[in-house]
């Protein structure tokens, strides 16, 4: 693990190699009263489901439709003992060493919807509502937990430990959208590395995790871990029994025990999307590639590629994590909404990797509405350069004009170039210099920007 754990007085967690802090804060959050559709979908393929010896990760980030998502590169760092770290709403203890990360995040907050680190760990998160009550107090957002896990973990299993430890110490809570009306939820996570994947689902400070060592798996905005629990919070079952949700005997089904008895509209829609995602994955087991994942993320009929009322797919990501540690992981990010009209651009950790300015939103310092109390009373323009160009391009593509169709085809051609580079790297047909690998994402962003100029 990167540096010492911020948790003290550790005790063993059932089924997990790592320890976790005893309860020092009871995390609760308030469920949103809105039943408006809101959703995300995560997918993973672990050999032999993958067509190549690699774990393949994918996620659509479905958020308020006007929200801008940026792609942020964070270099590795070392930090003085006792350092504090400002997250979206609260400060936490910093660790001595943090890993380099590439993040796709709503530009107003500190955390991220999805991302990867230099060790090939990828994480995506989803909103979920459970029987466990939620409160409006500000703590760590699920997106903060995701970023903290990426900066501190060298494997997916270690990331499960980091999230569980931070949940115990700081809790989860706070509004998850840039709006005066609070929108709060619990979180589920899909975590992957070169060897395996984990699903981690939370209910307040409680959690359960499932290890995936082979096959394909997806998650949406609902609990999905049933009886196949690989690790759990030590008080998960006793709490459920105390609440009268479980008799304390027989099979313990996490989804059945902790899911709401009467599901709101948003979660009923998630059930259909979860089933659709599973049905798109299953027939392709043994042949799942990055392109297959991109096609699934672009599927509008299922609702996985969302464009519904106030919500839409604001950014997407697909990662190839080769099991051979000598091969680089390749992460494809859009940095723009609607993957059906966006370019998945390759990013590889390497010498010269740096922040690409065209996908970085403007900052507003102390005048940012997220910093002024009460929060979110005004709106600011967070569109980055690529987002602005992409907006104009989408209008042209939707116009039905021949020029719009030509622009869409140029997007696909550019994306295909990135996929060919990935194939060459993974088959050792190409051996570019590390400096070239580190600047790959910037080169593709610049070329996409030229398409829109």
N, C-alpha and C positions, 0 to 999 in steps of 0.2 A: 504493500500500500504506500501511497505517496506521503511520506512524513508520518508523524504520530497522529493517531485518531483524535478528533476533538472530543470524543466521549470518554468519560471516566467511570470508575466503579462498574466494570463490565461484567455481564453474566452470559452464559451460553444461550444460544437461540436454538430451538428444536430444529434439527435437520440441517443446519447451516454451519459451515466450518468456522465462521467468524463470530465474535461476540457482539453483543449489543447492550447499550446502556439501559439500566433500569429506568422506570418511568420517572421523569423529572418534570414533565409538563403534559397535561391531558389535552391533546389537540382536538379541537372541534371546529367545524366550519358550518356556515349556513348555506343550505341548498337554495338555488335560485328559484324564485316563484314563477319565472317565465317557462312556458312550455314550447318556446320556439325551437325548431330543429337546430341542433348544434352538434358537431360531430368531428371525429378524426378516425382514421384507420391506419393500423400498422400491420406489416406482414414480415415473415421471416421464412427462409428456406434453409434447412440444414441437410447436408448430404446424408442419404442418397437422393433426397428430393431435388437438390440442385443438379443442373446438367453438368457442372464442373465441380472439382473438389474445392468448394468455397461456400461459406455461409453468405446468403444474400438477404439484405435488410431493405425495407421500403416503408415509407410513410407519406401520407397526405396530411397536411395541417389545415384543418377547416376552422376558420375563425370569422369574426365580424367582417363583412365584405369590404369595408373601407380601410381595414387595418393593413398596414404595410409591414412586410417581413423582409428583414435584411440578412445577409450572410456575413458573419463576423469570424475572422481568424484571431485566435488568442494564442500567443506563443507560450511555451513552457516558462515557468518562473520559479524562483526561490524567494522565501519570505521569512522575515525575522520572527523569532519565537514571540508569541503573544500578539501577533498581528490580528487585526479585525478585518472582516470583509463585508462590504455593504451589498446586500442583495436587493431585490425589488423594494421590500418594505422594511426589513430588519437586518441587523448585523449578526454575523456568526464568526466563530473562531476560524482563522485561516490555518492551513497546514504548511509545513516547511517547504514542500515541493509540490508544484502543480504541473500537469501535462499540457502539451499543446492541443488545441481543439479547433474544429471548424463547426460553427453553430448557425442554424437557421432559426431566427427568433423574431417575435413581434418587436418592433423597434422601440416601443415605449418602456419595455421592462428589461430586467437584468438577466433573467434566465433564458431558456430556449425551448422551443417546441420539439426540436430534434437536432442531432449532431453526432459527431464522432471525435475520437481523440487519436493521438499518435500511436497508441497501442492497438488500434483496430477495434475499440469498443464503440458501439453505436447504441443510442437510446432514443426512443420516442415515447411520448406520453399521451394519455387520453383522459378526458373528463368522465367522472362516474359519480352516481348518487347511490347511497346505500341506506340501510336502516340506522346506521350510526349517525346521530345528529351532527350537524355542522353549525358553527358559529361564525360571526362576522369579524372576529378579531384578526388582525394582520399578523401573519407569521411567514413561513416559507411557501411560496407558490410551488405547485408541482413542477413548473418550468424551472424554478430555482433549484429544486432537488435534482432535476435532470442535469443541469450544468455543473452543479457541485459534484455529482457522481462522476461525470466525465473528467473533470479536472483532477480527480483523486483516485481513479481506478485503472488498473492494468488488465482487468478481465470483467466479464459480465457478472460473474458471481461476486466479485469484490464490489461492484457497483450496487448490487442488492444490499450488501452489508452497509455501504456508505449511506444509502437512502434510509434504511431502517434505523440506523444510528441517529441521523439528523432528525428524523421524524420523532424519535423518542425525546430528543433534547429540545427541539424548537417547535415541533408541530407543523401543521400545514394550514394555511388560511390566507384570506385576503381576496379582493376582487381580481378576477382574471380577465377583465376587459377594460378598455379605456372609456369609461362611461360613469356618470354620477350614480347610476343605479347599480348596486353591487351585484356581481355574478360570481358565485363561489361554488366550488365542488371538490370532491376527493379526486384521487388520481390513480390510474393504472399505468404501468410501464412495460414496454417490450425492450429487453436489453440483449445485445448480441455481441459476440466476439468471433475470432477465427475458428473456434472449436464448437461452440454451442450457443444456445439462447436461453433466456429466462423470461417468464411473464411474472410480474409482481403487481399485485392488486391491493389497494389500501382502503381502509375505512377508518378515518380519523388517524390515530396513532397505530392502529392495528393493521396487520398485513398478512398475506399469504403469497407464496412464490412457487412456481412450477418450472422445473428444469426441462429443456427440450434438447435432446442430444441427437435426434434424427427426425426427419419429416418436415412438414410445413405447418405453420401456425399463424393465425391472425387475431387481432383484438380490435374491438370498437368501443363505444361508450356504454359498456355493460360489464358486469363481472362474468368471467368465463372459466375460472379455476374451480373445478368441481371437487371430486375426491382425490385427484392426483396432486397432492400437495407435497412438494419437496422440502420446503422450509416454511416456518411461520413464526409469528410473534408468540412468545411464551405464554401470554395471557389470552390468546385468541379464543380458545374454546371455553375457558372458564368465564370470560366476559359474555360470550354468547349464551352460555347456560344461565348466568346470573340475570340476563335480560329476558329470559324465557324464550329465546329464539331457537334453542337446541336443548333436547332432553338430557344430554350428557351421556347417552349410551348409543351404541350402534354407529353407523357410518356418519362421518362429518363431511358434508358437502358445502364448501365455502360459498359458492354461488347461491345455493338454495337458502342457506342460513342468513346471509347478509344482504341479499337483494331485497329491494322494496317490495312489499306485498302488492301494492297497486302502483304500477309503473307510470310515470308521466309520459306524455306524448313523445318527448325527445328520446326517451329510452326505448319505447316501442319501435321507433324508427331505427334505432341503433341495432335492435335485434334482427331486423330484416337485412340491414347492411352487413352485419356480422355473418349471417348465413350466406349472403351473396358473395362475400369475400372468400369464405371457405369453399364455396362451390366453384369459384374461379381458380382457386389454388389446386384443389384435389385432382382434377383431370390432368394437370400438368406436372404432377409429381414425377421426378426423375428427369424432367426437362425444363426446370425453372431456371431462367437466366435473368440478367438485369433487364433485358428488353421485355420479357414476360411481366416482370414487376412494373415496368413503366406502363405497359398496356393496361394492367389492372388499375393502376392509379389514375389512368385516363378514362376509366369506364364510367360513363355518365348514367347509363340505364339503371345501374345498381345503386346510384347515389354516392358511390365511393368518390368519384369526382363531383364535388358538391357545387351547386349553384342554386340555392334555395332561399328565397327571401333575403333575410339579413345576413346569411352566412354563405361562405363559399370557400373553396380550396385556395388558400392564399400562398402556399408554397409546398414543394414536394422534394423528396430525397430518396435516392436508391444507392445502396453501398454494396460493393463486392469485397468480401473478406476472405482471401485465399487461405486455405489451411496450411500451405507451405509458407513458413515465416520469412523466407527469402524473397517472396513476391510482395509487391506493394498493395495495400488496400486502395481501392478506387471509389471515391464518393462522388455521386452526381447530384447536383443541387440546381433548382430552377431560379430562386430568388425573385420569382414573379408568380402571379396568380394563374390558376387554371392550367394544369399540366398538359391538357389537350392543345393548348396554344402557347406552350412554353418550351424552352430548350433545357434539357438536362445536361449540365456542363460538368466536366470531370475536375475533381480536386484530388491531389495526392500530397501527402506530407513529404517535404523534402527541403533541401537547401533553397533558399530564396522564397519560400512560402511567406506571404505577407498579406496584409489587408488590401483588398481590391476596393478602391474608392467608389467605383460606380455602383456598388451594391451596399454602400453604407449610408444610412439615413442621416439627415442633419441632426445636430444636438441643440438643446435649448437651455442647458445648465440649470441654475436655480429657478428660472422662469418656466421650466417644463411643468405642464399641468399635473403630472404625476408627483411632483415634488411639493406643490403648493397645497396646503390644507385649507378647506376640504378638497380632496383630489378630484381631478377630471372635470372641473367646472367650465373649462374652455377646450377648444381643439386647436391643434397646430398641424402644419403640413409636413408629414414625415416621409414623403415620397423621395426615394433615391433616384439617381440618374437613369439606371436601367429600368426601373419601375415606370418612370415617365415615358420613356421611349416605347416600352412594351404596351402601355395603355393605348397609345396612338396606333400601334401595330394591330392590336386586337380589334379596335374599331374598324380598321381597314379589312381585316380578315372576316369580320362579321357582316361586312357590307355586301358580300357576294360578288364583288368585282374580281376580274381576272388578276389584277395586281395583288389583291389580298391572298388569292390562292397561291400565287407565285411566292409571296412572302412566307406563307405557311410551309411550302415545300423547301424553301431555303432554311427555315428552322430545322426541319427534319434532316436535311443534308448535313447541317452543322452538327447536330446531335449524333448522327451516324459516324462522323469523323471521330468524335470523342469515344464512341463505343469501339471503333476499330483500334484506337490507341490502347484502350483497355485490353482488348483481345491480344494485341501484339505483346503487351507487357506480361500478360498471364501465360502466354505460350513461349515466352523468351525470344520471340521474333524481333522484338525491339528492345534496345537497351540504352535509352536516352540518359544523358547526364543528370545527376540529381538536381542540378540547377534548373534544368528544363522541366523536370517533374514539378518542382515547387512553384513554378510560374505558369503551369498549365491552365489553371482556372482563370487567371487574369487574362491570358491570351484568348480564351473562349468568350469571356465577358466582353472584351474589346471587340471581337468579331461579331458577336450578337448585337452590340450597340451600333456597329456600322450598318447592320441590316436595317435598323430602325431610323438611321440618320436621314 
